[in-house]
């Protein structure tokens, strides 16, 4: 039932290059990259080979210094604009549902998640959130557990990682082997730079999901932050293979780029020899 995980897939990357533009989020986090699009609702930035979206309401300041001007809505096909509007509405409904659930208002949360599902029935985050509320109605999980889980997820989405860890650790007390909670705890600890802790949590996740490409991706990034280049390379290589098997072209492409970056920064005596 994992939710709120794919959302963060492209936000983890190897900080190897310096960029001109900077986006300062209200959380205090700074994103460096090249702004390639600005609208009244969001900014799209290319950073470390990934394309990231940030809603304007979460942005405190934008410092532009790129030689190229970002494209405007008028430069894009109407169909693409429509798809991005739909994605923005979906994210807004999902976040609203998380907020209501974190406050314990599960009826309103259900309404928001249901509206999001009507926009995209295949969205894993939305399906997972609705599944948790359904488990609550069936009495399979406690109200306290669900509240802590949604609190942690909402904090994670809004980059309040310390609060996310606190809530998710409470949720873990109810279900010590919950792979979804473990994954989100790994993510939160990664951003808090508790990289060894992130590795420990993600290792537990892999014991439940041994073929999960996202788990290997996160493990690889955590290993990389610990300068464990060979272990990181093996994890990202495994993630790439699993992404390819799942026909996830974006994931495979990003894994390939990260592999190239890892190889270029590995010590010469430890880098694998090409056949």
N, C-alpha and C positions, 0 to 999 in steps of 0.2 A: 504493500500500500504506500510505498515511498512517495512523498510529495515534497515540494520546495527543495529539490536537489538539482534537477536539470537546469533550473534558472541560473545557478551559479557556475555552471560548467565552464563558460568562456571567461569568467572573471578571474580565474587563476591562470597566471602565466609567468614565465621566467623574466625577471627584471634585468635585462641585459643592455637595453638601448636607451638613449636619451631622446626625448621628443620635444617639440616646440610648444604645442598647446597644452594647457592644464585646465582641468575641471576640478574645482574644490567643492566637495559635497558638504551638506550641512552637518554630517556626522564627523567632519574633520578630515576625512580621507581625501587624498589628492590623486587624480588619475591623469597620467601623462600620455599624450597621443596626438594624433592628427584629426582634428574635427572635420568630418566629411559631410555633415548635414546638421542643420538646425531648423527646428520648427517651433511653433508656439507651445507645443506640448513636451518635446523631448529634444535631446542632442544625441547624435550618433558619432562615435569616435572610433578610430582605428588605433589599437594599442597592442603592441607585442604580437602582431599578426592576427589579432582577433578584432571583431567588430562588436562594440558594446553600445547599449542604449541606456540613457539616464533621463528620467523624467525631470522637467524643469523645477518641479516643486521640491525635489530633493537636492537641487544645486544651489550652492551659496554664491559661487563666483566662477566666471569663465575668463581665462587668460589666453588670448589667441596670439600666436606668433608664427603660424604656418604660412608659407608663401602662397598656398592655394586656398581659395575661398570655398567654404562649404557649399554644397549644392542645396538649392531651395526646392520646395515642393513642386514648383512649376516645371522643374527639370525632369521630373519623374513621371512615368506612365500613370494614368488614372488608376489602373488596376493595382499597381504597387502601393499607391497612396491608400487605396481602400484596404489592402491587406494589413498595412501598418496601423491604420485606424482601428481595425478589428483587433489586432494584437494589443494595442494600447488599452482598448476597452476591456479586453479579457484580463489583462494584468491589473487594471484598476478594480474590477469586480473581485478578482482573487484576493487582492490585498485588503479590500474592504471586508470580505468574508473572514479573512484571518484576524482582522482587528476586532470584529464582533465576537468571534469565537474566543479570542484572547481575553475579552471582557466577560465571557460567560454567557453572552446572548446568542445561544445556538440557533434559535429560530431565525433571527436576522442573518446569521452566518449562512444557514441553509439556503435562504432566499438568494443571497449573493452568489454562492457557489453554483446554485441551480441555473441562474442567469448566465453565468460563465460557461456552464456546460452546454447550454443552448447555442452558444457561439462556437464552441469547439468541443465536441463530445470525446475527442481523442486526447485531450490535454491530460497528461498524467498527474500534474499537480492538483487539478480540479477533481479528477476521479478519486485521488487519494484522500483529499479533504472530505469529500462526500462519503467515502467509505468509512472514515473514522466517525463521522456523525451518525452513520447508520449503525456502527458497532455500539455507539453510546445508547442509541434507542433500544437496541436489542439487549442491553445490559451486559455486554461482553467486556466493556471497559468502564472505568469509573469517571465521574465528572471531573475529579481532581486531575487525573491523568490527562484527559483531553484538554483541559484548560492549560495545564503546564506545557503540553505539546504545542498547542497553538500559540501560546505566549512566546515560547522559545523560537518558533518558526517566524512569528511576526517580528521579533527582535532581530533575528538573523536576516530577514528580508530588508530591514531598515538599518542594518550594519551596526546594531548595538550588540556586539559580540559577547561582551561580559554578561549582559542580561540574558542573552540567549543561552549561554552555558549554565547559568543559575537555574533557569526554568527547565531546560532539557535534562539536567542532572536530577531534578525533582521527578520528572517524568520517568526517568530511568529506574528510579526506586520502585516504581510499580511494575515495570517490565524490564529487568536487567539485561535481557538479551534481545531487546527490540532493535532490529537492524536499522530502522528508519531513524530512531532517536540517536543511535550510535553514529550514523552517517552525518547527521546534522551537527552532532557534537564534534565530530572530526573537522567539519567545515568551519565551525566557529573557532575552534582551537587553532586551526591553520591561520585564520586571519588575525588571531591574537598573538601569532608567532610562537605558539606553544606546539612546535612542529613534531616533537617526539610524542606528545600526547595525541596529536592528530594521527600519527602512525599507529599508535596502540589501538585507537578506536576503529580505524579503517581496517586493521587486521581482523578485528572481530566481525566487521561487516562482511569481509571476504570469506569468512568461515560459513556464512549463510548464503552469500551470493558469489561463488567462486568464479563466475564468468561475467561479472558486472564491469563493463568498460569504464563507467564513471568512477567506480571505486578504485580501479587501477590508476586512472588519471589523477585522482586526488592523492593517492599514495605516492605516485611518481613525483608530484609537485612538492609534497612534504619531504620526501627523501632528497629532492634537489635543494630545498631550503636548508637541509642539514649537510649539504655538500657531499652527499653519498651518490656520486655521479653514476657509478655502475648500477646500483640498485634502482636509481631513478630511471636510467635508460631501459632496464628490463621491464619496469612497470609501465612506462609509456609505450614501449614496443608491444606489450601485451594488450594495452588499451587500444592501440591502433588496430591490431589484429581483430579484436572483438568488435570494434566499431565497424570495420570492413565487413565482418560476418553479419552484422545487424543492418548493413547497407546505410549506415549513418555517415554520409560523405563529409559533412562538416566536421564531425568528431575525428574521423580518420585524417582529414586534412590538417587539423590543428595539432593532432598527435605527431604527424609527420614533420611539421614545422618545429615543434618542440624537440623532437629527436635530433634534428639538425643542429639546433642551438646547443643541446646538451653535448653532442659530439665535438662541437667547436670549442667548448669550454672545459672538456675533460683533459686532465694531464696527458701528455703524449704517451707516457709509458703505460697508461691504463686504458687508453682508447682502443676499441676493437679494431682489428685489421680487416679491411674490406677484402672480399674474395676476389 
